[in-house]
Amino acid sequence: MINLKKFNYSYDNHLIFNNLSLDIAVGSSASLVMSNSGGKTTLFNALKEKYSKDSLFFPGEIKSFYEDDLIINHLLKVAKAMNVKGAHDFISTLCESYYIKEESLYNKITEISDFEAAKISLLLIELTKPKLIVLDNTYLFYRTREQDYLFSKLKQISESIDSTVVYLTHNLKNTLYFNDLGVILDGELILYGTTKSVLKETKIIEDMKLALPFYVNLSINLKLYKLIERIGYSNKEVGDLLWKE
């Protein structure tokens, strides 16, 4: 789905990307991590320019995705552009599953909460069934429980409709919601593999001053003190490892 070859980009005589190549398969999900100010939005815009057809691109500030119009009008406009039939009735049905009050769609986006705006973006994904979903640090600045809900739902929906998902971020916290993980340093892809395998490359991650997901970091420390024998990736997994010991 994503096939980017030798992408180069410079800004103000500073090289941002140096022959960056990406190959992300149809129906897979990947997070791409780079340092803050490492070119996330630049890459987001490059992918948007190349893969705009049948795709959804969500910026970090989710409300900026929506037009200055009633939310329902924007949803229907996007649905029409992506050839969705019976969109209005489908939206009504989806509102119930996302605990969204349908009347809130007859507001402008500035008149509802950030979390509700994020849930509407998930509704739009399920409505339009895009081939590609790209997110630029989207959903990162919500409360932990809200993030868990949003990323879990994103994973569930994208897998059910076989969408390819690319998440651009400078934070490893939510990377475990994605199958694969790539690390970009100085404009080059230096690591790429399954998320769990890449998270074991702790020396590179520490050198980039990236914080590991909480339970991964906890289990690494527990393993150091020989309290568990391998890395755990969730609360349950770490608990089971401790119980086993």
Beta strands, then each sheet from edge to edge (+ up, - down):
strand 1: 2-11
strand 2: 14-24
strand 3: 29-34
strand 4: 55-58
strand 5: 132-136
strand 6: 164-169
strand 7: 180-185
strand 8: 188-194
sheet 1: 1+ 2-
sheet 2: 4+ 5+ 6+ 3+ 7+ 8-
end
